[in-house]
Every structure is written in structure tokens, then in C-alpha cells.
Amino acid sequence: MTATTQTATTQGAEDAARTYEVRTYGCQMNVHDSERLSGLLEDAGYVRAAEGDTPDVVVFNTCAVRENADNRLYGNLGHLRPIKMARKGMQIAVGGCLAQKDQGEIVRRAPWVDVVFGTHNIGSLPVLLERARIAEEAQVEIKESLETFPSTLPSRRESAYAAWVAISVGCNNTCTFCIVPSLRGKEKDRRPGDILNEVRTLVGQGVLEITLLGQNVNTYGVEFGDRLAFGKLLRACGDIEGLERVRFTSPHPAAFTDDVIAAMAETPNVMHQLHMPLQSGSDRILKAMRRSYRSERYLGIIERVRAAMPDAAISTDIIVGFPGETEEDFQQTLDVVRQSRFANAFTFQYSIRPGTPAATMEDQVPKAVVQERYERLVALQEEISWEENKKQVGRTLEVLVAEGEGRKDDATHRLSGRAADNRLVHLAGEAAADARPGDMVTVEVTYAAPHHLVADKVLSVRRTRAGDAWEARQAAPQRGNAVSLGMPTIGRPAPLPAESSACSAV
């Protein structure tokens, strides 16, 4: 075969490759799973669809935790139906928590869906798509236990400089408002050596920042009987050369121990940033939620964290209007918020989740009352966030430049990124013009708003391996954005081509 013929054949194969798009909703664990789904599809020969193009395969990675999650899914499926009818060979797959919960119901309500798969068998997607294509009928496969740990699957990471690393999946708690344990199963922990091997591989590819993921990340080790395993893992990450930032989410207050605080304070690359879900400041409501801690313990953790790390930025989750919540209960939540001085809070209005114990509790709080309390809580937290951010003015910070963090970055021609404590910083001035996503910029904060900081004074730019990796990816052909996120993350990074996972390469 001549070189010309070989080139033409290769080009023809690329032109014939089926395209895909992954749409992701929900938590960071879903984002991590979607990177694996993209990696699996590209491993099977699919090509990421260019932005604006209609893909051959659309994959929904769903969430069952958010309000009206099912309505959102079926609305999107309904929108795709005429497009699928007009495009021969197009396929639609639905996975994730809602698929695990509804199973056959999805195909009953949306018979044009080709594949339904659950949280425990994401590795089956390419086979199920092919089986559906050949059989010309929907394939529904839901496993009741974990088939393959997601991090052992191929990955198409969404960032050249930051990466998610799952250390466990599943949850052993029984919170009455949460459906996750029934959808993700009991906690399963990875071995420390596998996790550290993956981190080293990521660092070798240019990654500067990792976020350790778990449904209750600080209970890591329960499966192999080491209650100090999480603190040890943080310290071990500190020994990995080239790894500049380590974060984790989300811990559970009931299992948060002083050895973890010490590991955070004593390990240089572990960030002084903590996301600690509160849910409610009322002990009575915490008991009804089956949250196995009380407000005094929670505030004690905050106090000890700040004693060890005075610069720590702490964020939280709060639910307003849980069944039976009185005005007194809500005032207790406001009191804990005032004492905790959160840098920011993710606040949610309680809504019924079918299949949870709270869904059938008496004394459901009227929607109007929940809304009014929610607005008061948001107003209080906005005030605190702004006051805490104002304390940053005049400080010198090192910012990891990110892509997609600032919604107005393109219009304003500015850069944005995250400080070590995860605060969003917008960079102004020509001195930062040469910085790339993945580079580190030392700045002086000149202005504070409730949700971001502005740094007009750029003191220096440090070009990094991560910036080099990002730049190299820009030279590669762009294939659009495959994963649309459903919640804020540490950054919406630059697309990368498919790659093998660290575990399969070791």
C-alpha cells in the first residue's frame, strides 16, 4: 500500500467514525464517571462530536438527587426524539443514578431510548450500544453491585491541569433525605497503592492539582479496617513530587477526626480548604435526618480546623425546610452559620425524593415558608461571604489559572482561576496576558465581591508543566465539549484526547 493510499484509508476510517456527546448532571462523582464514559467510547472507536454538531450517540449521565431530575431528563429526551427519528442510526443512552432508580421505567416513558445502564456497570456502555444496534431494540442492564471500579476504566479527562481521583464509591450512611446509598450501594474502597499510582501517573501527564473523591471521603479505609487511612493517604500525597495541590470532597462531620486536621495542616500540598456539609443547625432536625452528629460537634470541628489553619476557607451544604422544621429550628441553623463564618454555602430547598424515608414524613413544610427561609439564609450567607472576602484584599495569593471559571472572561479578555483556598479570582492587567490555564500567577487582591475576588496587581507568572500540557492539547484537533456540568467544580478545564487510566497502565 502506498503512503497516499494508506493516508486516504485512514482518513476514510476517521470520517466514518461514529460521534458521541455526554451530558452530565449532578455531583463530582458523576463528572468523574462521565470522563470514564467518554474514555470507554473513544476506546471503542467513537469520536467526540464537534460543538454544534448532532452526535450519533447521546449519553445522559443522570442525577436522582436534584429536584425535578426526572422531569429534566424526560424533557431532554422528548426534545431529542424528532432529531433521532430524522437521523438514521442515532442512539440515546441513559445512565447514572436516575437510571439505577427508574430502570425499565425510562424505556416505558421514552421508548426511543436505546440503552439504559446503572451506576454499577458503566463499563458496559459500548457493548450495550452495539447490542442495541444489532438487535434493534432497547437494552436495559442494571447491576445491583459494583461491576468494575470506575477508576480502572479508560478516561478522557476534561482538564490538562486538574483531575478527579475517586478513592471510594458508595455510602454506608442512612440519611433520611438521601437516595444515594440505594443507588450507589455500600462503600467500596480502593487500595492506597492503586490510588497513589493513579495520582503519580496523572502528575506525570502534567496535572498539578487533584481532588480526592468519595461519597463520604473521610470514611475511606472502613472496608479494610483502618480508620486512620484517609489521613495517611493525604500525607502520602504530600510525598509525590510535582503534585502542588490536593483537595478532597466531601467529608462527613461524624467521621471527621483530628488526625485528618493534622494531616491537612502538616502536609504542604494539601490545601487549607474544607467543604463540610452541615445540612441543619438544629439538633432535632439533624436527628430526624439521621445525621450522626450534633451542632456542638460540628462547631467543634470548625474551631479545631481554624486553630490548626487560621487561613482555612470552609464551605458547606445546607437544606432548608426539612419536614417538621420550625422557625426555632431554622433560627438555630442561622446561628450555626453566623458562628461558622463559611466562605460560601450551597443552599437547597428541601423537596421530596421518592424512595427516601423523609418523603413520607408528616409535617412537610409549605413551599412558601421554605422559600422565605431560604431567602433569609442566602442573604445572611451573602453578607458573611462578602465580609470574609473583604479580608482578602491586600493579600498576596498564588492562583492556578483555569479555563471556563469566569463566565465573562471571553467578553472582558481577562483570566480567572482558583486561589489555594479555592476562592475564585479574576485576574486583570496585561501582566497576566501570557499565562495559560495550568500556569501559576502570583497576585495582590485589590477588590472583593461576595462570590469572587479581583486582582489588578499581577506580581509574577510561573509557567508550569500543566500549562505546557494545556498548550499541547490546544494544538490537537478540537472536537467540542462532551461533558456539560450540572454544578460548580474546581474548574471547567480544557478538553483532552482519550488516555488510559492510571490503574490499567500500572
ZAMARGU-4260 file (C-alpha; in steps of 0.2 Angstrom, whole numbers, plus 5000, padded with zeros to 4 digits):
<rodrens>
0) 5000/5000/5000 | 5007/5017/4995 | 5008/5031/5008 | 4994/5041/4998 | 4983/5026/4999
5) 4986/5022/5017 | 4983/5041/5021 | 4966/5040/5011 | 4961/5024/5020 | 4965/5031/5037
10) 4956/5047/5033 | 4941/5037/5027 | 4940/5027/5043 | 4941/5044/5053 | 4927/5051/5043
15) 4916/5035/5046 | 4919/5035/5065 | 4903/5037/5075 | 4902/5053/5086 | 4896/5055/5103
20) 4891/5068/5117 | 4890/5065/5135 | 4878/5076/5145 | 4881/5076/5164 | 4871/5082/5179
25) 4874/5081/5197 | 4889/5079/5208 | 4908/5077/5206 | 4906/5058/5206 | 4895/5060/5190
30) 4908/5071/5182 | 4921/5058/5186 | 4910/5044/5179 | 4907/5054/5163 | 4926/5056/5160
35) 4926/5037/5161 | 4911/5035/5149 | 4920/5046/5136 | 4936/5036/5138 | 4926/5020/5135
40) 4918/5027/5120 | 4934/5033/5112 | 4942/5017/5116 | 4929/5008/5106 | 4932/5020/5091
45) 4919/5034/5094 | 4924/5052/5091 | 4919/5066/5101 | 4906/5077/5092 | 4911/5094/5087
50) 4902/5108/5096 | 4885/5112/5087 | 4885/5095/5078 | 4872/5082/5080 | 4881/5067/5088
55) 4877/5049/5083 | 4876/5044/5101 | 4870/5055/5115 | 4873/5049/5133 | 4864/5056/5148
60) 4873/5053/5165 | 4859/5057/5177 | 4857/5063/5195 | 4842/5057/5206 | 4846/5069/5220
65) 4841/5086/5212 | 4824/5092/5212 | 4813/5088/5196 | 4828/5077/5190 | 4816/5065/5181
70) 4806/5080/5173 | 4823/5087/5166 | 4828/5070/5159 | 4811/5067/5150 | 4811/5084/5144
75) 4828/5082/5136 | 4823/5065/5129 | 4807/5072/5121 | 4817/5086/5113 | 4829/5073/5105
80) 4815/5062/5099 | 4812/5071/5082 | 4830/5073/5079 | 4833/5054/5082 | 4818/5050/5070
85) 4826/5060/5057 | 4844/5054/5059 | 4846/5036/5054 | 4857/5026/5066 | 4857/5039/5080
90) 4857/5031/5098 | 4852/5038/5115 | 4859/5030/5131 | 4853/5035/5149 | 4864/5030/5164
95) 4868/5036/5182 | 4858/5037/5197 | 4841/5041/5189 | 4843/5026/5178 | 4848/5015/5193
100) 4832/5021/5201 | 4819/5020/5187 | 4827/5006/5177 | 4813/5000/5165 | 4803/5015/5168
105) 4814/5025/5156 | 4811/5014/5141 | 4792/5014/5145 | 4791/5033/5146 | 4803/5036/5132
110) 4803/5020/5120 | 4815/5029/5108 | 4829/5027/5121 | 4841/5013/5115 | 4851/5009/5131
115) 4848/5011/5150 | 4863/5007/5162 | 4866/5009/5180 | 4879/5016/5192 | 4887/4999/5194
120) 4891/4995/5176 | 4896/5010/5167 | 4909/4999/5158 | 4896/4990/5149 | 4890/5005/5138
125) 4900/5002/5122 | 4894/4983/5122 | 4876/4989/5126 | 4876/5001/5112 | 4882/4988/5099
130) 4869/4975/5106 | 4855/4988/5104 | 4861/4992/5086 | 4861/4974/5081 | 4845/4969/5090
135) 4836/4985/5085 | 4828/4985/5102 | 4832/4994/5119 | 4845/4986/5130 | 4842/4988/5149
140) 4856/4982/5161 | 4856/4987/5179 | 4868/4979/5191 | 4864/4978/5209 | 4883/4978/5215
145) 4898/4987/5208 | 4905/4978/5192 | 4921/4987/5190 | 4928/5001/5200 | 4926/5017/5188
150) 4944/5022/5190 | 4951/5006/5182 | 4942/5011/5166 | 4949/5021/5152 | 4947/5040/5154
155) 4945/5056/5144 | 4949/5069/5156 | 4942/5086/5155 | 4957/5095/5161 | 4976/5096/5157
160) 4980/5103/5175 | 4967/5096/5187 | 4960/5079/5190 | 4947/5070/5200 | 4953/5054/5209
165) 4940/5043/5216 | 4946/5034/5232 | 4929/5026/5236 | 4911/5024/5229 | 4895/5021/5239
170) 4889/5026/5256 | 4886/5017/5272 | 4875/5031/5280 | 4856/5031/5280 | 4852/5050/5279
175) 4833/5051/5278 | 4833/5064/5264 | 4846/5055/5253 | 4843/5041/5240 | 4862/5039/5236
180) 4865/5023/5246 | 4852/5013/5237 | 4859/5019/5220 | 4877/5018/5223 | 4877/5004/5236
185) 4888/5001/5251 | 4905/5009/5252 | 4919/5001/5242 | 4937/5007/5245 | 4952/5007/5233
190) 4968/5001/5239 | 4980/5015/5244 | 4993/5009/5231 | 4981/5010/5217 | 4976/5027/5221
195) 4994/5034/5223 | 4999/5025/5207 | 4985/5034/5198 | 4990/5051/5206 | 5008/5048/5200
200) 5003/5044/5183 | 4992/5060/5182 | 5006/5071/5188 | 5017/5063/5175 | 5005/5069/5162
205) 5006/5087/5169 | 4992/5088/5182 | 4996/5100/5196 | 4980/5098/5206 | 4970/5083/5211
210) 4953/5081/5221 | 4951/5065/5230 | 4933/5060/5228 | 4921/5049/5239 | 4903/5049/5244
215) 4910/5051/5262 | 4928/5054/5258 | 4935/5053/5276 | 4927/5036/5280 | 4940/5029/5267
220) 4948/5014/5275 | 4932/5006/5283 | 4932/4992/5271 | 4949/4986/5275 | 4948/4991/5294
225) 4960/5006/5295 | 4950/5021/5302 | 4966/5032/5300 | 4968/5028/5282 | 4962/5044/5275
230) 4974/5055/5285 | 4988/5043/5279 | 4983/5045/5261 | 4984/5064/5262 | 5001/5063/5269
235) 5006/5051/5256 | 5000/5063/5243 | 5012/5075/5250 | 5027/5064/5245 | 5023/5065/5227
240) 5035/5076/5218 | 5026/5088/5206 | 5009/5087/5214 | 5006/5105/5220 | 4988/5105/5226
245) 4977/5091/5235 | 4959/5094/5239 | 4945/5082/5244 | 4926/5081/5244 | 4915/5078/5253
250) 4919/5073/5271 | 4906/5068/5284 | 4906/5078/5301 | 4903/5062/5311 | 4919/5053/5305
255) 4930/5069/5304 | 4945/5066/5316 | 4959/5076/5322 | 4972/5066/5313 | 4964/5072/5296
260) 4966/5090/5303 | 4984/5087/5307 | 4987/5079/5290 | 4979/5095/5282 | 4990/5107/5292
265) 5006/5097/5291 | 5006/5092/5273 | 5012/5107/5262 | 5002/5102/5246 | 4985/5099/5255
270) 4975/5114/5253 | 4968/5124/5268 | 4951/5122/5261 | 4937/5111/5268 | 4919/5108/5262
275) 4910/5101/5277 | 4891/5098/5275 | 4881/5105/5289 | 4863/5102/5282 | 4855/5109/5298
280) 4860/5118/5313 | 4845/5111/5323 | 4850/5095/5333 | 4831/5090/5332 | 4832/5091/5313
285) 4849/5083/5312 | 4842/5068/5322 | 4827/5067/5310 | 4839/5067/5296 | 4849/5053/5304
290) 4864/5064/5303 | 4875/5056/5317 | 4882/5072/5324 | 4875/5087/5333 | 4878/5106/5331
295) 4891/5106/5345 | 4902/5093/5337 | 4901/5102/5321 | 4906/5119/5328 | 4920/5110/5337
300) 4927/5103/5321 | 4926/5121/5313 | 4935/5128/5329 | 4949/5115/5328 | 4952/5117/5309
305) 4954/5136/5312 | 4965/5133/5327 | 4977/5122/5316 | 4974/5133/5300 | 4969/5150/5303
310) 4968/5154/5284 | 4956/5139/5281 | 4941/5143/5270 | 4927/5132/5274 | 4911/5129/5264
315) 4896/5119/5267 | 4879/5112/5261 | 4863/5117/5270 | 4845/5110/5267 | 4831/5122/5271
320) 4813/5116/5275 | 4816/5098/5280 | 4800/5090/5286 | 4795/5096/5303 | 4807/5111/5303
325) 4800/5125/5314 | 4805/5143/5314 | 4815/5139/5330 | 4825/5125/5321 | 4828/5137/5307
330) 4835/5151/5319 | 4847/5138/5326 | 4853/5135/5308 | 4856/5153/5306 | 4865/5154/5322
335) 4877/5140/5317 | 4880/5149/5300 | 4885/5165/5310 | 4897/5156/5321 | 4905/5146/5307
340) 4908/5160/5295 | 4908/5150/5279 | 4917/5156/5264 | 4902/5150/5254 | 4887/5138/5256
345) 4877/5128/5244 | 4860/5130/5250 | 4845/5119/5245 | 4826/5120/5247 | 4820/5103/5253
350) 4810/5094/5241 | 4803/5076/5242 | 4813/5062/5234 | 4803/5047/5231 | 4811/5032/5239
355) 4818/5041/5254 | 4811/5040/5272 | 4809/5059/5273 | 4797/5058/5258 | 4783/5050/5269
360) 4786/5061/5285 | 4772/5071/5292 | 4773/5090/5294 | 4780/5094/5276 | 4784/5112/5277
365) 4774/5123/5265 | 4783/5129/5249 | 4780/5147/5253 | 4788/5145/5270 | 4803/5136/5263
370) 4806/5149/5250 | 4805/5163/5263 | 4818/5154/5275 | 4829/5150/5260 | 4830/5169/5255
375) 4834/5174/5273 | 4848/5161/5274 | 4855/5166/5257 | 4855/5184/5262 | 4864/5180/5278
380) 4877/5169/5269 | 4880/5183/5256 | 4884/5195/5269 | 4896/5183/5278 | 4904/5178/5261
385) 4907/5196/5257 | 4914/5201/5274 | 4926/5186/5273 | 4931/5190/5255 | 4935/5208/5260
390) 4948/5201/5272 | 4957/5195/5257 | 4960/5212/5250 | 4979/5217/5250 | 4984/5199/5252
395) 4996/5190/5240 | 4989/5174/5233 | 4995/5161/5221 | 4982/5157/5208 | 4980/5142/5197
400) 4974/5149/5180 | 4959/5139/5174 | 4948/5139/5159 | 4930/5142/5160 | 4929/5148/5178
405) 4924/5166/5174 | 4908/5167/5164 | 4913/5184/5157 | 4931/5180/5154 | 4929/5180/5135
410) 4920/5196/5134 | 4932/5205/5146 | 4948/5197/5139 | 4953/5193/5157 | 4959/5177/5165
415) 4952/5168/5180 | 4957/5154/5192 | 4957/5147/5210 | 4967/5153/5225 | 4974/5139/5236
420) 4959/5141/5247 | 4948/5138/5232 | 4942/5156/5231 | 4938/5162/5213 | 4950/5176/5207
425) 4948/5186/5192 | 4965/5192/5185 | 4966/5209/5177 | 4981/5218/5169 | 4992/5214/5154
430) 5005/5206/5165 | 4994/5190/5166 | 4991/5190/5147 | 5005/5177/5144 | 4998/5165/5157
435) 4990/5149/5151 | 4977/5138/5160 | 4988/5127/5172 | 5000/5141/5175 | 5003/5149/5192
440) 5001/5168/5194 | 5006/5177/5210 | 4994/5192/5213 | 4989/5205/5225 | 4970/5206/5228
445) 4963/5223/5225 | 4944/5220/5226 | 4931/5208/5234 | 4914/5203/5230 | 4903/5190/5238
450) 4907/5177/5226 | 4924/5182/5219 | 4940/5192/5221 | 4948/5203/5208 | 4967/5205/5207
455) 4973/5220/5197 | 4991/5218/5203 | 5000/5203/5195 | 5016/5201/5203 | 5023/5186/5193
460) 5018/5172/5181 | 5026/5155/5184 | 5024/5144/5168 | 5021/5126/5173 | 5021/5108/5166
465) 5002/5109/5167 | 5002/5125/5156 | 5013/5116/5144 | 5001/5101/5143 | 4986/5113/5141
470) 4995/5121/5126 | 4999/5105/5118 | 4981/5100/5119 | 4976/5116/5110 | 4987/5111/5096
475) 4977/5095/5094 | 4961/5095/5084 | 4946/5101/5094 | 4931/5090/5095 | 4919/5101/5105
480) 4913/5099/5123 | 4907/5082/5128 | 4903/5085/5146 | 4891/5098/5152 | 4892/5100/5170
485) 4877/5102/5182 | 4886/5110/5197 | 4901/5121/5201 | 4918/5112/5201 | 4936/5117/5204
490) 4936/5122/5185 | 4929/5119/5169 | 4945/5114/5160 | 4952/5111/5143 | 4947/5096/5133
495) 4960/5082/5132 | 4961/5067/5120 | 4957/5050/5127 | 4970/5041/5138 | 4972/5025/5148
500) 4968/5026/5166 | 4982/5025/5178 | 4977/5009/5186 | 4976/5000/5169 | 4993/5006/5165
505) 5002/5001/5180
</rodrens>
